[in-house]
Amino acid sequence: MSTFTTRDGTSLFYKDWGPRTGPVLCFSHGWPLSADAWDPQLNHFAALGYRCIAHDRRGHGRSSQPSEGNHMDQYADDLAELLNFLEVRQATLIGHSTGGGEVTRYLGRHGSARVARAVLVGAVPPLMLKTPQNPLGLPLEVFDGFRKAYLADRSQFFLEVASGPFFNFNRSGAKVSTGLIQSWWMQGMMSGFKNAFECIRAFSETDFTEDLKKIEVPTLILHGDDDQIVPIDASARQAVQLVKNSKLKIFPGGSHALGDTDRDRLNAELLAFLQS
């Protein structure tokens, strides 16, 4: 099992698939999942000759569960340490949901010396929380509801999210996959209780507006227009206005889980961007 230890002593698990000489793709996962959420893309692009790297965020998956550091600045610093440790160059950073926030904060905080491109998939930037300056965001009561349900019965809460809005399995005519539900639940239950709880605040209340403005590399933004977790009007449609060299591709009827429910199109969009 591949791990490395950060400066604050946190052990982070990572996958490193494909040829070491191939172009680097570095994937950041969503909440409360692990690098396994990107397995279909890791396998697909490794077979095409890309070097595919994905880590379990601190407090998630097989990484250790420190009490401290469950916030976006530390997530970005952990990603920076991983890229330095693996000595990668010209990487394409690909982040889903909370992972999109991690990628955005990394670029805002550490710059693009090791990065050639970025991809944000169903990503949380610029800000999920509704504020006077961000009227399209979700009210704080929504996230307080997440926390209440999490503390009351985390396992049941995870099951309900996976069975409904995450994959849009609550939509009429949806083809429900019990396997995807079970995989999501299992990954979620591997996360640290305190870590995943504190991550709710990290993904919902972090303002990435200034980070988005600092991004200099070509950026592809992919989002479903029926994303029930990160509504497109409060996220992607605003983010594309803030990132100088960016393009938004909308998936009609797309869910939050484009890597699973729209896998073929997502992979095709990623490949076209990488080859552009």
N, C-alpha and C positions, 0 to 999 in steps of 0.2 A: 504494500500500500504506500503510495507516494505522499509524503507530507513534508512540510518545512515549518520552521519555528520563527515567528515574528519577533521583533525587538522586545515586545512586552511579554514574551514567553508563551504566546498562543500557538498551538499546533493546528495548521490548516491542511486539510486534505485537498489534493488536486489530481485531475486526470490529465494526461499528456499523450494524446493519440495521434497517429499518423507519422509521416517522415519528419525527422528533426530538421531537415533542410527545406521543408515546404513553407509556403507563406503562412504566417501565424494568424489564427483566429482564437480570440480569448472570450469565453462566454461567462456572463454573470447571471445567476438564476434569480427567480422571484421568491417572494415570501409565501410560506415558511418552508420552502423546498430545499433542494440540494442540486449539485451538479448533474444528478441523474435526470433532472427535468430536461436537460439538453441532449440526452443520449441519442435521439434520432438524428439530430444535426451533427453531433460529433462523429457518429458512425458514417453518415453520408459524406461529409466533407473530408474526413480522413481518407476515405476510399478514393476521393478525387485528387489526393496528393497534398492536402492542406495539413498543417500541424495544428491540432485542435486541443486547446487547453481550457479546462473548467475547474473551478475550485468550489468547495463548500464554504460559504461565508462563515465567519466565526459564529459559534452558537448554533450552527445548522449542520445537518448531515453527520459526517464522520469527523468534522473538526471539533476541537475542544470547546468547552462552554464557559468562557470566563465571565465573571460577574460584571466586568466593566467593558466599555468600548462598543456598546450596542447602539451605534449611531453612525450617520453617513460619513462623517470625517474619518472615523476609524476604518469603516469599510473601504473607503477610497485609499487610505494609507496601506491597508492590507493588500489591496490589489497592486499598488505600486511596489510593495515589497516582493510580491510574487513575480511581477514582470522583471524586476531587477535580479531576483534569485535565478530565474530561468534565462536571463540575458537575452530576452527577445528584442527584436527590432522590427519596425514597420508593421506592427500588429494591427489587426482590425478588432476593435472592442465591440462586443455584441451583448446588450443587456436587455433582459425582459423584466418588466414591471419594476419591482424594487431594484433589480439588477440594472435597469436603465438609469435609475437614480445614482447607483454606485458608479456607473460609467461616466455619467455627467459630472458628478462631484470629483471624480478622478481627473477628468480633463480640466475642470476649473481650478483644481488644487495643485495638480502636478504637471499640467501642460501636455504637449503632444510629442515630446522628444522620441518616445518609443512607439508612437501610434501613427498609422497612416490613414485610417478610416474609422468611423463609428456607426453603429446601427442601434437604434432604440426601438424595441418591440413592445407594444402595449405598455409603454414606460410611464412612470409617475410624474416626471417633470412637465411643467415647471413647478406646480404646487397643487396637491390634491385638496387641501383644506380650503374651505370658503372663508374669505376675509373681505373687508371693504375694498381692498385692492384686487381681489380675486373672486368676483361674485359668481363665477361659474363653477367654483369648487364645491365639494361636498361639506355639509354642515358638520361641526365637531361632534354633534350627537350621533352621527353615523359611526364614527370611530370609537366613541365611548360605548356604543352598542357592541362593536367588535370586542372591546376589552371586557365588557360585562359577560358576554357569551363565552369568551375564552376562559375567564376565571371560573365561571359556573360549571362548564363541562367542555374542556378543550377538545377532547376526542370527538364529541358529538358536533361541536361547532365546525371542526375541520371536515367532518363527513358531510355536513349540510352545504358548506361552501363548494366542495368538490362535486356533490351530487346536483348542484343547481347552477349558480351564476358563473362559476369559474370557466366551465366548458360550454355554457349555455344549454346545459341539459334540461333546464326548466322551460325551454322554448318549445312551442307546439311543433311537433314533427321531428324533434331532435332524435338522432340515433345515439342512444345512451350506451356508453362503454363502462361496464362494471370494472373492468381492468384499470382504466384510467382513474376512476374514482378511488380504487383501492391503492393504486400507486401514489396518488397525490396524498391520500390520508397517511400512508406509511412514511413517506418522506417528511410530512409535517410532524408526525409523532417522533421522528428522530431528532428534531430540533430541541434545544434546551428550553425549558419552560420559561425561565426569566428572559432568555435571549429573544425568543420569538415574541414574547409579550412586549418587550421594550422596542422591538423592531416596528411594531404598529405605529408608534409615534414617529420613528425615523422615516418611514415611507409616506406617512400622511401629513406631517407638519414641517418637513424640510422644504425650504424655498430654494429652488435651483435656478431661479431667473438669471442671476449674475453668472452662474456657471455656464449656462447655455450661451450667453453672450460671448464668453471667452473661447468657445470651441472654434478651432481654425481648420480642422480636417473635414473633408467631405463626409456628410452625415446622411444616412438613410433612416427615415422614420416610418415604421410600419404599424398600423393600428386598425383594429376592427371597428366598424361604425355601430356595432351592437355589443361593444365591450361593456359589461355590466359592473366590472370591478374598477376600471379606470376609464371613466367616460371620455370619449374622444374630444368633446368640445372644451373640456377643462385641461386637456393634456396635449395631445399631438397637434391639434389645430393651432394652439398657442406656441408650442415649442418650435414649430417650423418657421414662425415669424421671428424667432429670437436667434436661431442658429444661422449664421451668414450663408454657408455653403451647404444647404440642406434640401432634401426633397421628401415630400410626404406621399406615401402610397397607402390608399385606403382599401381595406378588405370589406366589400359589401356584405352585411350580415355577419361579419367576423366576430368571434368571441374574444375573450381575454387570452385564451390559450392557443394562439395562432400556430405555434410550433407543433401542436397535436391536431387541432380541428381543421387547420388549413396547411398541413405540413408540406404538401407538394408545391403549393404556390409560394409559401414562405421560403423554401429551399431555392426555388427558381429565382425569386427576387434577390435573395442573398447572393447567389452565384452571378447574376447579371451585374449587380453592384460591384462585386469583387473583380469582375472582368472588365469593368468600364474604365 
